[in-house]
Amino acid sequence: MGGFWAGEREFGISISIPFLTVDFDRGNEIIGRILFAIPALLMDAVIGYLIYAFIVETYQKKQDDDISTYIEEMESKE
């Protein structure tokens, strides 16, 4: 989260095409923060989805185990 907090950041910008390279010592801070934020937020979304999928799978497995146990108990009573 340090990249999103207040404070000065230094971003360098370099544009390269054949036979020409242009370097800017100090890039625009807003553009740098946006370009940093996009992959950071995508990674957060992926991690969030993985945690959600793990919880859902674990909960459904517990329900399946409970149902299996109930069916086995009913069959043993007969």
N, C-alpha and C positions, 0 to 999 in steps of 0.2 A: 504493500500500500504506500510505500515511501514515494513512489513516482507520482502519486496524485496529490500529495500534501503541498502546502504552501512552501515557497522557497524558490530560489533561482536555480534553473537548470541550464545546461549548455548542450545544445544540439548542433552538430555539424552537418552541413548539406554538401553533397558532391554530385554533380551531374556529369556523366560520361557518355559521349557518343564517339564514333570513330573519328580520330584525328583531333579531338577537342575534349578537354576536361576542364570543368569550372568548379572550383572549390570556394565555398563560403565559410569563413572562419566561425561565424556565429549564425546558426539557423534561427528561424522564427520559433520562439518558445511555444506558442500555441500550436503550431503545426507539429512540433516535436512531441508535445504532450498527447495530441490526438493520435499520432502514429504509434506512440507507445501504448495508449489506452486500448486501441482496437484489439491487438493480440492478447493483451492482459485480460480484457473482459471475455474474450472467446475462451481462454484457458479457464477462467473462473466458471463460465457456463458449462464447459465439459466436466470439470470436477464436480460441480453441483449436480449435473445429470448422473454421473457415476455414483455419487452418494445416494441420490434418490432411487436409482435402479437397484442398488444393493439393498436398501431398506425395503423396497417393494418386494423384491425376490425373497428376502428373508421372511417377511410377513406372510407371503403366499405359501411358502414352504411350511411354515408353522401351521397355517390353516389346513393344508393338505395332510399334515401329520395328524392333526386333531380329528379330521374327518376319517382318516384311515383307522385310527384308534377306535372311534365310535363304531365304524362298520364292523371291525373285528369283535368288539364287545357284543354287538347285536347278533352276530353270527354264532358266537360262543354260547349265547343264551338259548339258542334254538336247539 
